[in-house]
Amino acid sequence: MRKLSNLVTNFPCKFFFRLGVQTMIQCQDCEYYKQDEHGRRTFSCDPFTSVKEPECLQKWQILRLDFLVSQYQSMLTSQQKMAPMQDKLFKYIKREMDDLDESDRWKIEDDEPDENDIC
């Protein structure tokens, strides 16, 4: 079926109608396809209930993959915007932690016996 669909898209439709083979329906001809006035395409098809042809499932998977990639790219963009602020925050926290360690160091130093002290 996959090879046939590749042939259908590459050869004229008249040739296949003479052979008795129907061509795959295009998304714009499907009842689950809508296009708004801004040119955005929306697909209301469900891969579990409304798959008309095997290629529809492949197209649906490509759309979902494209959506995941775009969401990942937007997440990376937002992380890149936050990176300078995160660096400043980490430096501030590290400085505060070092100050706390420095202020508590006197407790640790007195607990250790000195070699010069004779008791």
CORPE-V611681 format. One record per pair of residues at least 24 apart in sequence whose C-alpha atoms are under 10 Angstrom apart, sorted by the first residue. I is the first residue (numbers start at 1). GAP is how many residues later the second one is. Records with the same first field share a line. If there is no record, write none. Layout:
I->GAP / GAP
This chain:
1->53 / 54
2->52 / 53
5->49 / 50
24->28 / 29 / 30 / 31 / 32
25->27 / 28 / 30 / 31
26->29 / 30
27->29 / 32
